[in-house]
Amino acid sequence: MAQLRRWCYVPCMTVFLSKILIPIAVAAVTVVLLMGLINMMRGGNPNRSQKLMQMRVLLQFVAIVITMLTVWVMGHS
């Protein structure tokens, strides 16, 4: 019975991860990347550029983890 319940949640989790969470993560990376590029083109504060780069790297890591989790969940369905 417990195994049957677990399989009921896999399709919902797959849809949530692939259709909602991955696009949000990619959009967040894109926004931070564009903010950093705009800051550099305007000749803004170098410290702000550094912080934006650090944030972009962190968000890319999160996006990759979410993508790998999605692939893993889809493999179990």
C-alpha positions in Angstrom: 0.0 0.0 0.0 2.8 2.4 0.9 4.5 1.7 -2.5 1.3 2.4 -4.3 0.9 5.8 -2.5 4.5 6.7 -3.4 3.9 6.1 -7.1 0.9 8.4 -7.0 3.0 11.4 -6.1 5.8 10.9 -8.7 3.8 12.3 -11.7 2.8 15.3 -9.7 6.3 15.9 -8.6 7.6 15.5 -12.1 5.2 18.1 -13.4 6.0 20.5 -10.6 9.8 20.2 -11.1 9.9 20.2 -14.9 7.1 22.7 -15.6 7.4 25.1 -12.7 10.6 24.9 -10.7 13.2 24.6 -13.5 11.8 27.6 -15.4 11.9 29.7 -12.2 15.5 28.7 -11.5 16.6 29.4 -15.1 14.7 32.8 -15.0 16.5 33.7 -11.8 19.9 32.9 -13.3 19.0 35.0 -16.4 17.8 38.0 -14.3 21.0 38.0 -12.2 23.2 37.6 -15.3 21.5 40.5 -17.0 21.7 42.7 -13.9 25.5 42.0 -13.8 25.9 42.8 -17.5 23.9 46.0 -17.2 26.0 47.0 -14.2 29.2 46.3 -16.1 28.1 48.2 -19.2 27.2 51.3 -17.1 30.5 51.2 -15.3 28.8 50.5 -12.0 30.3 49.5 -8.7 32.8 46.6 -9.1 31.8 45.2 -5.7 28.2 45.0 -6.9 29.4 43.1 -10.0 31.3 40.7 -7.8 28.3 40.0 -5.6 26.1 39.5 -8.7 28.6 37.0 -10.1 28.6 35.1 -6.8 24.8 35.1 -6.8 24.7 33.9 -10.4 27.1 31.0 -9.6 25.0 30.0 -6.6 21.8 30.1 -8.6 23.4 28.1 -11.4 24.3 25.4 -8.8 20.7 25.4 -7.5 19.3 25.2 -11.1 21.6 22.2 -11.9 20.6 20.4 -8.7 16.9 20.9 -9.5 17.5 19.7 -13.0 19.3 16.6 -11.8 16.5 15.9 -9.3 14.0 16.2 -12.0 15.9 13.7 -14.2 16.1 11.3 -11.3 12.4 11.6 -10.5 11.5 11.1 -14.2 13.6 8.0 -14.3 11.6 6.5 -11.4 8.2 7.0 -13.1 
